[in-house]
Amino acid sequence: MAQNKNRPIRAASRMGGVRMGQEQIVRAMGTAILSGAYPEGALLPAEGELMAQFGISRTVLREVLKTLAAKGLVVSKTRVGTKVRSQVDWNMFDSDLLGWRLDLGMDLRFLNSLYEIRLAVEPAACALAALRRSDESLARMRALIDEFRRPGHTRMSFAEVDLALHLEIAAASGNPFMRSIGAIIEAALMASFVDSAPVADEARLTHSMEDHAAIVDAIARGDATAAATAMTNVIEDGRKNRTSLLAGGVGE
């Protein structure tokens, strides 16, 4: 097998005196790949090295590699070894993989990818919601806008209302794929919303509340174009503020 010049995966076979289970090894190896410890195209260490490192049998190791392969992280080939796949092949809708990525923290590349998928899906969901929403769904959206306007929000409480509204709109679209995408990336959305919640800036807070209200107003009128545009404005504003935070700017 071709040798990988990267450092070994930084995880011992025992954690606090307790042998790592198969799920913990999958997580350790998956996180090492996501962090770039094993970059795209790199070969993982030979089976014998990994077995010794984690204190596991060949059978368990192969189950671990099979799990990582199912998540799109690696591919194994006879007489070649196990290679890290290109990032475009990773299944970012896998809940484990997404959770590991969030644990590593959001960088600009990941953040932009999140906003790009939101721009591809959420304005379309808004347009469909304007055409398909029920009175009950609209009432829930109105209640969430009222909750937005409640004084005294923390970052977390504001983000929870924000997320609830986005998921309600996805559900109101009547398209189960859109609702499922929203549920899958819920953790990523929550992390993004908490980081960018404008609770410490009164002007930005008011602006955000009214922009979200404009989405619901357009849905209530049945104006699909206006609803999609209003959602696009909200997402782009969030991207601008979150990018400013990552760059060390003021935009809290």
Salt bridges, closest charged atoms under 4 A:
GLU47 OE1 - ARG58 NE 2.83
GLU47 OE2 - ARG62 NE 3.09
GLU63 OE2 - LYS66 NZ 3.35
ASP89 OD1 - ARG85 NH2 3.74
ASP94 OD1 - LYS71 NZ 2.93
ASP96 OD2 - LYS71 NZ 3.09
ASP103 OD2 - ARG27 NH2 2.42
ASP107 OD2 - ARG101 NH2 2.91
GLU122 OE2 - ARG118 NE 2.42
GLU122 OE1 - HIS166 ND1 2.59
ASP135 OD1 - ARG133 NH1 3.14
GLU147 OE2 - ARG150 NE 2.80
ASP162 OD1 - HIS166 NE2 2.98
ASP162 OD1 - HIS212 NE2 3.07
GLU168 OE2 - ARG140 NE 3.18
ASP195 OD2 - ARG242 NH2 2.76
GLU210 OE1 - ARG149 NH2 3.12
ASP211 OD2 - HIS207 NE2 3.01
ASP217 OD1 - ARG142 NH1 2.67
ASP223 OD2 - ARG221 NH2 3.86
GLU236 OE1 - ARG239 NE 3.44
ASP237 OD1 - LYS240 NZ 3.66
GLU252 OE2 - ARG155 NH2 3.44
